[in-house]
Amino acid sequence: MSSGDAGLGEDHRAHDVNSRSANGASPPHPEDHAPGVDPDDLPEGLVVADGTGRVVCFNAAAARLTGRSPAEAVGGSLQHALPLEDMHGRRWWQVTDPYGGLATRTGQPERNLLLPGGREVLVAARYIRAQPLGPLQRLVVTLRSTEARRRAERSHAELIATVAHELRSPLTSVKGFTATLLAKWERFTDDQKRLMLETVDADANRVTRLIAELLDISRIDSGRLEVRRQPVDMAAAVRRHIDAHIAAGRSADRFVTRVTGPLPGLWADPDKIDQVLGNLLENAVRHGEGTVTIEVAPAPLRSDEEGTAVTVSDEGPGIPEESMSRVFTRFWRGSKRGGTGLGLYIVKGIVEAHGGTITVGRAVAGGAQFRFTLPVGAPAFLG
């Protein structure tokens, strides 16, 4: 195409962006509300055809997705610029017939279609008419890559596979022990029965925790994680978790607590703060080494707001620099395998639901260091 043709294409694109209907009314069009917007600035592919099916706009994102240059597409037919097929191999524009079909149609919902070579794109179309039931004046088509959807599908598939794997072991144990006890109850001593029942109880608790994690993820992803704020004594909460680890058989010498006061009054969800502290301490104990240090201190967030910061550090090998950006993503696990890899993702969701932040870095002793900061907050009944 010559430079003159390219200029004509740009004229057509500008004409499309600023066009008006024949009766002087302005058809609903995004650019009409944002004068001066260049279609090439849009993050999604945009293709616009006029009333005859001739392409008058083919932006840069559409060019990237289709591999066809705007100079090649503008001025040509829509079917040539976008040779789309559905999953059954049918030519899409012949199937939908936007110019000759029912005049009551207003567009096509987004769906997966195929470009030449089998590349998938998400395509939606809007039919713009000068008046209801009138002829099609303009056809606006949007194109999006399917990569984001595929990532979400892979994430969901991985979540299902992880859950199935984590559930299989405890449920197999529960089923095996209960079936054995029911079939041969009289053959076991009381001590053997107690051991079996304690194992069943522990495995049932494991299943309950996994289900709770799944519910938390669902609420975090949908933005429905509720925070029921009450007064929280963060220093006391930390001491309570350390006492629980000591009661479970870990040495008291492994924990060091430093509280810098006075701490501002904190309104937060006690159960969820316990979940955050429990997860961070468990990670430090299981995956770290040496002394686990927990520091609690006031943290000024802004000139007009106070907060509380909690830092959990260990003396283990730490987290590799290249992995730090992935620590709070789903299914991330350190060098030691085990668990679902969902705990830190949930921790981040809980902290952010409180309006706080959480970071990961390297401790002075070389291990991992997690630091979360929470704003003072307000009682739930004032929220």
Phi, psi and omega in degrees: 000137181285167179297328177294323178293321179298318178297323178297321178299318179296322177298318179297320181294316179296322179297321180294318183297325186251009185292155177235158179285164186297331182270009176091349179281153181262114178295149181296111184213133188302323183291336179297335181263355181222071183301142178090358179286127177273127179305332179291345177279347183287141181285342181251157177294136179230123176232128180235131176242148180276191184293347179258000181087015179267133183288126178245351177211130179213096191279177185297322180295322176297321178297319180295319184288325186263341185075017181244133184284150176302322180299327179283327187273316186295131181096342179266180180285152179298319182296327179284320181289324181233079180281074186274148173228152175274182185291351178259007178084009180274142177291124193293319183289333175287325180290314185276331177045065185297331184270336183245359183278198182298134181284354179277349184285143180247353179162190178233130178292159182296137179206164177281127174228168185245136170268167176306137183095356177086010179285131182272141173222154175266123187237134172227151182224148176233132180261121181251124181240148179294330178209156180305136179069005178279175180294156180292122180267326183204139178244119181251124183239133174248145181234136176224149175290149178272001187298317181298318179294321180294323177298318179295319179295319177296321179296317179295319179296320179294322178298316180297316180296319180296315181297316179300318180294315183291330180281330187299315185296306180293324181291325176297319179296313181300313181297318182295313181292318181293319178297319180295316180296319180294324184278330188225040184306315186291342185277347185258148174283168179298322179294321178293319178297318179298316180299316179297316182292324176295322177294317177299317180297317180296319180291325177294322176296323178296318177296318180299317179297320180295318178296320177298321177298317180297319178296319178298316179298317179300317180290321179295313182296328182266000180072024184249019179286114184275139177244114180259098189282132174219166175298133180234126173267099187295320180297318179294322179297319178297313180298323180296319180291322178294319178300323180294321178294320179293319178296333179278000174112001179275150184290137178294335180292347183279349185244136174232129179243132176233120179244120178258116185244179356283147178272144176292154176297130184245128175251115182208177178274110186302319182295319182286326175294321175300322179296318179296309181299317180300318182292314182294319179292319179298319177298315181296321182287316185282318188257344178264187179219167176067210184282137174258120184251128178242120180245134177236127184207155174294149181221106176294124182269310175221176182299334185248013184217141177253166177202178178235134180246137176237128180240129179242119183233151174227180183244026181278199182288345180079186181252129180304144182305319184289347181262348187298329180288346183252001187302321186264015177269164178298142171070009177287133176229149178284198182293332179266119182288166179129149181079179183272342185077018182254347188301311183288330174298318179291319178304311180299318179298320180292314180300315181291330176295335176275358183085014182259187179225156177221140180226162176231144180202198180253130180287165180301322181278002176101348181277193179278148178225119176251135180225122175239146182234132180241137173289160181304320179077185180218154179305150181302324184285350176259354184287000000 
